[in-house]
Amino acid sequence: MTDTPFCLVYVTARDRAEAEALARRAVETRLAACANVLGEIRSFYWWEGAIQNDSECALILKTRRDLFEPLKDEIVAAHSYACPCVVALPLEAGSATYLAWLGGQTRPA
């Protein structure tokens, strides 16, 4: 495996419509090369002193590590949550052809 300059960004949204709007925004601004809206998930978490149990929609964005901060800022600004989940996961290796495509579809450095 080879270290790559790319990452996956995991985001949760209140519903499919919001996840799709965030996905489109990330790709249109070229902060992400690709977005996958995964569909409904069930989330259990602490919020305001109580355990919550909600339906949400998961989203995975594929981008360069150097674009994570502007992508995060874009998602947070457009998100309906006061404290949205926007986290980067390292992409350690991948198909050379795919990674070249991913790099070519995002904003220039």
C-alpha positions in Angstrom: 0.0 0.0 0.0 1.1 3.5 -0.7 0.1 6.7 1.1 -2.0 8.9 -1.1 -2.9 12.6 -1.0 -6.6 11.7 -0.9 -9.3 11.1 1.7 -12.9 10.1 2.1 -15.2 12.5 4.0 -18.1 11.0 5.9 -21.1 13.2 6.5 -24.5 12.6 8.0 -27.6 14.6 7.0 -31.1 14.9 8.3 -32.6 13.2 5.2 -31.9 12.2 1.6 -32.8 15.6 0.2 -30.2 17.4 2.3 -27.6 14.7 1.6 -28.2 15.1 -2.1 -28.0 18.9 -1.9 -24.7 18.7 0.0 -23.3 16.2 -2.5 -24.2 18.4 -5.4 -22.7 21.4 -3.8 -19.4 19.6 -3.0 -19.1 18.3 -6.6 -20.2 21.5 -8.3 -17.6 23.5 -6.4 -15.0 20.8 -7.2 -14.2 20.4 -3.6 -15.0 16.7 -4.1 -14.6 14.6 -7.2 -17.4 12.3 -6.3 -20.2 11.9 -3.8 -22.1 8.8 -2.7 -25.4 9.2 -1.0 -25.8 5.9 0.9 -29.3 6.1 2.1 -31.1 5.9 5.4 -29.1 5.0 8.5 -30.2 4.8 12.1 -28.2 7.0 14.4 -27.9 6.8 18.2 -26.0 9.6 19.9 -26.0 11.9 22.9 -27.5 15.4 22.4 -28.6 17.9 25.0 -28.3 15.4 27.8 -30.3 12.5 26.3 -29.7 9.7 23.9 -31.2 10.4 20.5 -32.4 7.8 18.0 -32.9 9.3 14.6 -33.2 8.4 11.0 -30.4 10.2 8.9 -28.8 9.8 5.5 -25.1 9.1 5.1 -22.9 10.7 2.5 -19.3 9.9 1.4 -17.3 12.5 -0.5 -14.0 11.7 -2.2 -11.4 14.4 -2.3 -7.8 15.5 -1.8 -6.6 15.9 1.8 -5.6 19.5 1.0 -9.2 20.3 0.2 -10.7 18.9 3.4 -10.8 22.3 5.3 -12.6 24.2 2.5 -14.9 21.3 1.9 -15.7 21.0 5.6 -16.4 24.7 5.8 -18.7 24.5 2.7 -20.6 21.5 4.2 -20.9 23.1 7.7 -22.2 26.4 6.1 -24.9 24.6 4.1 -25.8 22.0 6.7 -29.0 22.2 8.8 -27.4 20.8 12.0 -25.8 23.0 14.6 -23.1 20.3 15.0 -22.8 18.3 11.8 -20.7 15.2 11.4 -18.0 16.0 8.8 -14.9 13.8 9.3 -12.0 12.8 7.0 -10.8 9.2 6.8 -7.5 8.6 5.1 -7.5 6.9 1.8 -4.3 4.8 2.0 -4.3 3.2 -1.5 -6.3 2.7 -4.6 -6.4 2.1 -8.3 -3.9 4.4 -10.0 -6.4 5.2 -12.7 -9.1 6.1 -10.2 -6.8 8.2 -8.1 -5.6 10.1 -11.1 -9.2 10.8 -12.1 -10.0 11.9 -8.5 -7.1 14.3 -8.5 -8.1 15.7 -11.9 -11.7 16.4 -11.0 -11.0 18.5 -8.0 -9.9 22.1 -7.7 -6.4 22.9 -8.8 -3.8 23.1 -6.0 
